[in-house]
Amino acid sequence: MTGWRINAIPGRGLRRTGEDGFALPLQLSTGGQHRAIADMELTPTEAEQLHAALCYALDGQPPSTDAPECRQAVHYPGGRQRY
């Protein structure tokens, strides 16, 4: 797939597709030109696995100022922090 890019679409995040599914819209492009928008469909198990993989990949990285609440530091008595 040389030259192909798959990117998240800003402002169009993960959404539920019913009782038991999720969809993440992605933009496909090649040669700098938009070609298509396609949903990456996930089961709840796949979404959990993706969530775990992203948490693992982000471990030790400070959250950005616009990160979701779940990435903000949790302050504990005694000064200990966890993300």
Backbone as a ProteinNet text record, in pm:
[ID]
protein_1_A
[PRIMARY]
MTGWRINAIPGRGLRRTGEDGFALPLQLSTGGQHRAIADMELTPTEAEQLHAALCYALDGQPPSTDAPECRQAVHYPGGRQRY
[TERTIARY]
82.9	0	86.7	189.5	277.6	201	220.2	156.1	16.6	-42.1	-174.6	-162.3	-258	-263.2	-403.6	-409.2	-536.3	-528.9	-621.1	-621.4	-757.8	-754.7	-879.2	-933.3	-1062.8	-1125.6	-1152.6	-1088.4	-1109.4	-1258.1	-1301.3	-1440.2	-1538.7	-1492.4	-1580.8	-1522	-1551.1	-1494	-1573.3	-1532.8	-1595.9	-1743	-1827.3	-1970.8	-2024.7	-2133	-2200.6	-2280.5	-2284.8	-2360.1	-2480.1	-2520.4	-2630.7	-2595.5	-2657.8	-2633.9	-2496	-2437.4	-2314.6	-2204	-2192.9	-2086.7	-2045.2	-1930.9	-1874.8	-1820.2	-1812.4	-1754.4	-1666.4	-1548.6	-1455.5	-1436.9	-1485.4	-1468.8	-1323.1	-1273.6	-1136.2	-1135	-1036.9	-1020.7	-905.3	-929.6	-826.7	-782.5	-650.9	-599.4	-472.9	-443.3	-321	-276.2	-145.6	-93.2	-140.4	-172.3	-221.1	-365.6	-434.9	-575.3	-666.3	-774.6	-877.2	-939.8	-952.3	-1012.8	-1145.6	-1153.7	-1276.5	-1279.7	-1398.5	-1418.5	-1478.3	-1420.2	-1468.7	-1472.4	-1567.7	-1576.9	-1496.3	-1417	-1355.5	-1455.7	-1516.6	-1618.1	-1553.5	-1595	-1537.2	-1646.4	-1621.2	-1707.2	-1666.1	-1745.4	-1703	-1567.8	-1542.6	-1414.3	-1300.4	-1319	-1215.9	-1192.4	-1300.9	-1286.7	-1208.3	-1233.4	-1158.6	-1011.2	-982.8	-844.4	-773.2	-841.8	-784.2	-759.4	-855.2	-840.4	-718.9	-705.4	-591.9	-459.8	-456.9	-334.3	-296	-394.1	-365.3	-319.7	-382.3	-338.2	-193.7	-160.4	-24.2	73.2	35.1	122	140.1	37.3	44.3	105.8	133.9	188.6	317.2	322.6	440.9	440.2	347.5	336.6	243.8	286.9	196.8	79	-41	-157	-150.3	-200.8	-207.2	-317.6	-317.9	-417.3	-558.9	-575	-709	-742.6	-666.4	-691.8	-823.7	-889.2	-1013.5	-989.2	-1096.5	-1089.1	-1019.2	-1039.7	-978.8	-826.7	-769.3	-623.7	-565.9	-650.1	-600.9	-551.7	-455.9	-397	-500.9	-492.4	-575.4	-486.6	-529.6	-448.8	-494	-399.3	-425.2	-367	-421.9	-361.2	-214.6	-128.9	11.4	91.1	26.1	97	118.4	78.9	97.8	3	48.5	-35.8	-38.3	-152.5	-165.9	-245.3	-221.8	-295.5	-393.3
-119.6	0	125.1	127.1	241.4	365.2	473.6	599.2	617.6	515	525.6	573.1	655.7	701.8	679	642.2	625.9	715.8	810.7	907.7	914.4	947.4	979.3	1110.5	1128.2	1250.1	1341.9	1458.3	1549.5	1583	1578.8	1611.2	1497.6	1386.1	1270.9	1150.9	1140.7	1035	905.8	817.8	687.6	703.3	621	626.5	484.9	474.2	345	315.2	188	146.7	61.5	68.8	-13	-63.3	-172.9	-226.3	-287.2	-335.4	-412.4	-379.8	-255	-223.5	-78.2	-51	82.6	103.8	230	262.5	386.2	380	491.9	532.7	653.8	695.7	729.8	680	702.7	755.1	840.6	895.6	824.1	777.7	711.3	806.5	820.2	908.2	848.5	891.1	852.6	968.7	986.2	1095.7	1231.9	1242.9	1369.2	1400.1	1306.9	1328.5	1235.7	1293.5	1216.9	1118	993.4	890.1	839.7	823.9	766.6	786.6	774.6	767.4	630.3	560.1	426.7	413.1	338.1	311.7	187.7	199.7	82.1	34.2	-80.2	-132.1	-222.5	-204.2	-278.2	-341.6	-463.8	-525.2	-467.3	-486.7	-440.2	-498.6	-623.9	-685.7	-618.6	-593.5	-526.1	-384.1	-314.4	-178.3	-179.7	-278.2	-291.9	-319.7	-404.8	-435.7	-313.1	-235	-112	-12.2	1.1	90.3	50.9	-77.4	-125.5	-99.1	-122.5	-100.1	46.8	135.4	278.9	323.5	271.4	304.4	261.1	142	91	180.7	219.4	303.3	442.6	494.3	628.9	631	515.5	509.4	590.8	677.6	760	890	905.4	1029.4	1125.2	1248.3	1342.9	1377.1	1388.4	1420.7	1564.9	1587.5	1723.3	1800.3	1930.3	2013.1	1985.5	1936.8	1908	1758.6	1681.7	1538.2	1513.2	1401.7	1370.5	1352.6	1362.6	1355.8	1230.1	1118.7	993.8	995.8	1089.2	1100.9	1204.9	1281.2	1382.4	1315.5	1379.3	1323.9	1314.4	1206.4	1189.6	1223.3	1316.2	1358.7	1283.6	1220.3	1144	1217.9	1196.3	1253.9	1208.5	1299.2	1265	1296.8	1349.3	1394.8	1291.8	1167.7	1065.6	1091.7	1074.5	1094.1	967.6	947	840	895.1	839.2	882.8	776.6
0	0	0	-77.8	-84.5	-128.8	-53.4	-88.8	-32.1	20.8	80.2	223.6	268.4	406.7	460.8	586.4	657.2	778.4	788.1	897	963.7	1092.1	1161.7	1104.2	1110.9	1060.3	1179.1	1183.9	1297.3	1315.1	1439.2	1470.4	1448	1398.1	1375.5	1447.2	1573.9	1655.6	1652.1	1739.3	1753.5	1787.8	1729.3	1759	1773.3	1845.2	1860.9	1734.2	1698.9	1580.4	1616.9	1738	1786	1923.8	1962.7	2096.3	2113.5	2006.4	2024.7	1925.7	1884.7	1790	1795.7	1734.8	1728	1587.7	1546.1	1416.2	1430.6	1372.1	1370.7	1225.4	1186.4	1047.6	1018.3	906.7	864.3	721.7	692.8	558.4	489.7	369.6	289.9	179.5	165.2	60.8	0.5	-120	-188.3	-275.3	-284	-364.2	-317.4	-187	-132.9	-164.6	-228.3	-263.5	-185.3	-135.3	-64.8	-162.9	-119.7	-204.6	-150.3	-17.7	38.6	189.3	244	388.5	415.1	510.4	545	696.6	746.3	889.4	925.5	1030.7	1090.3	1194.8	1171.8	1262.5	1365.2	1491.2	1602.9	1687.2	1731.2	1831.6	1967.1	2071.3	2203.2	2245.4	2214.6	2249.3	2174	2045.2	1966.3	2015.5	2053.9	2107.2	2238.2	2324.1	2449.6	2421.9	2323.7	2289	2233.5	2150.7	2097.3	2209.6	2300.5	2415.2	2499	2527.5	2606.2	2533.9	2404	2326.2	2326.2	2314.2	2316.4	2454.7	2559.7	2695.7	2716.2	2668.6	2680.8	2603.8	2481.8	2398.4	2458.3	2526.1	2584.1	2722.8	2780.5	2916	2924	3022.6	3044.2	2966	2873.1	2797.4	2871.5	2894.9	2961.7	2870	2926.4	2843.3	2794.1	2674.1	2622	2694	2679.6	2749.6	2701.5	2578	2526.6	2528.1	2605.4	2616.8	2690.1	2662	2732.8	2882.1	2957.7	3104	3153.9	3087.4	3133.3	3124.8	3049.3	3039.3	3135.3	3202.4	3294.7	3422.9	3485.7	3607.8	3718.7	3794.4	3913.3	4032.4	4114.6	4229.6	4354.3	4419.6	4540.3	4659.7	4779.5	4898.9	4910.6	4949	4959.1	4834.6	4730.3	4613.2	4502.8	4523.5	4420.6	4303.7	4181.4	4063.4	3979.3	3917.7	3818	3703.1	3583.7	3464.7	3424.3
[MASK]
+++++++++++++++++++++++++++++++++++++++++++++++++++++++++++++++++++++++++++++++++++

